[in-house]
Amino acid sequence: MATEPNGSDNPMLVLVSGILLMGGIAVFIGWGLTHAYPAG
């Protein structure tokens, strides 16, 4: 499925990829902030 030339035109694939990408970035930023500024 991933080898199809027009696989990037699949809205569901784009949606899932976007969610995973944004989720990963959000988790990375959240982890960085919590360790950069420890609560106590």
ZILIN-V746144 format. One record per residue. N is the residue number from 1. RES is the residue in one small letter. D_CENTER is the distance of its C-alpha to the mean C-alpha in whole Angstrom. Layout:
n->N res->RES d_center->D_CENTER
n->N res->RES d_center->D_CENTER
This chain:
n->1 res->m d_center->20
n->2 res->a d_center->18
n->3 res->t d_center->21
n->4 res->e d_center->22
n->5 res->p d_center->23
n->6 res->n d_center->21
n->7 res->g d_center->19
n->8 res->s d_center->16
n->9 res->d d_center->18
n->10 res->n d_center->17
n->11 res->p d_center->16
n->12 res->m d_center->15
n->13 res->l d_center->13
n->14 res->v d_center->11
n->15 res->l d_center->10
n->16 res->v d_center->9
n->17 res->s d_center->7
n->18 res->g d_center->6
n->19 res->i d_center->5
n->20 res->l d_center->3
n->21 res->l d_center->2
n->22 res->m d_center->4
n->23 res->g d_center->4
n->24 res->g d_center->4
n->25 res->i d_center->6
n->26 res->a d_center->8
n->27 res->v d_center->9
n->28 res->f d_center->10
n->29 res->i d_center->12
n->30 res->g d_center->13
n->31 res->w d_center->14
n->32 res->g d_center->16
n->33 res->l d_center->18
n->34 res->t d_center->19
n->35 res->h d_center->20
n->36 res->a d_center->21
n->37 res->y d_center->23
n->38 res->p d_center->25
n->39 res->a d_center->26
n->40 res->g d_center->29
